[in-house]
Amino acid sequence: MTFENTLDFAQKMDKNDPLRSFREMFYFPTFMNKEVVYFTGNSLGLQPKTTEKIIKEELGAWAKYGVEGHFLAQRPWFSYHEFLTEKLAKIVGAKPIEVVVTHSLTTNLHLLMVSFYQPKGKRTKILCEAKAFPSDQYALESQVKFHGLDVNKNLIEVAPRPGEHLIREEDVLSKIKELGDELALVMIGGVNYYTGQLFDMEKITKAGHDVGANVGFDLAHAAGNVELKLNEWGVDFAAWCSYKYMNSSPGGVSGLFVHEKHAERKDLPRFAGWWGHDKETRFLMEPGFQPMKGAEGWQLSNAPVLGMAAHLASLEIFEEAGMDRISEKRDVLTAYLEFVIEDVSKRNKEKCTFEIITPKDKNKRGAQLSILAHGQGKALFDALTKQGVIADWREPNVIRVAPVPLYNSFEDCYRFGQCLEKSIQ
Ligand SMILES: *Cc1c(COP(=O)(O)O)cnc(C)c1O
């Protein structure tokens, strides 16, 4: 398709967009009485207009029934997470038994590593990507230390080659091979938060399994953004948050995945809590933890219903839109934004050049573009903000923008280009 950096072209694209009506389902922040260009759905997704209604229903049930709401509410709180499972499983390519909504993301990463990082003999190492999201770095380090091991020797990072911004997949695969029977776990962000690089999770999983390691992914930037086939790829475990591409409220509940091949394993070590105990006998309150089958066995606590209600509101929208339509639009919308940025860059060469460090290949990225603004950086970002663009600044020198297919438009991309051009001048 030939793109044009004009309002007319952008509006034509919007007119032909099968998902265009979804924009109306979300609240957009305003700036000087105008809707902002909101390109930070990769950090905090916008609020669906239905969220308030669903949360109010639970508040109403609480007012009406008190504790009896656990059983009498229209959606009984006792099994509230079950209302989310099937919808969420579709988004991540999993079977319902493999998915549960519970806790927060970093908590879930820890709980899953307790089970899937079991250093023994010479098999003690974890492979991760360099410059992983800080919370993941801290979680990984503390897991290694928890087993009394040396972080420097046991936490192995794959970095971009000198002078490059992206990690070469071949380097990940060859490192896995090289570590061989010393490798206990591969734990990587499915989409890197800084560069927007999407890794081939199927290949990485296979390579990890070939040397006898477990393989898990942090999908904070992947869930609701790119197509996932966690079951088919044979991934051992994964976790993600719901507040980025999945629009489920600030700090909202997380989801976790445990492959069905582990569903009945009672031998896996885990930190247990009553909500992971067999629900038929949970209220007998007897000693002796009996884990539920599948992902539900990793729950600790009863559901934070208000947060889950927000998640439900968003999952209903995803179900209606469908990941296949979302993906189709994502590729075109992201390519259009890329085109607009490159067009602005070309016409302003003397003043400023941008380098998009996110992969060009649509199979290697999701909705995010990371822009290195040589020579301008933070000043450029601040100028964009003053014009009503909500993007995201990451030290040392990257502006991240994410045109989210559910609610962003081609016109947003065009307007971003206009603001970018003005910000340079
Ligand atoms: C956003 C994000 C987190 C945040 O973790 P919380 O526990 O939800 O605060 C962790 N890891 C990655 C890769 C992220 O992108």
The ligand as an ORCA input file, in Angstrom:
! r2SCAN-3c Opt
* xyz 0 1
  C       5.133     -3.002     32.930
  C       6.075     -4.084     33.193
  C       6.231     -4.616     34.479
  C       5.475     -4.044     35.641
  O       5.329     -4.942     36.697
  P       4.210     -4.751     37.799
  O       4.424     -5.868     38.714
  O       2.878     -4.783     37.110
  O       4.422     -3.419     38.433
  C       7.107     -5.688     34.635
  N       7.807     -6.196     33.586
  C       7.688     -5.685     32.340
  C       8.458     -6.291     31.209
  C       6.838     -4.614     32.110
  O       6.740     -4.103     30.884
*
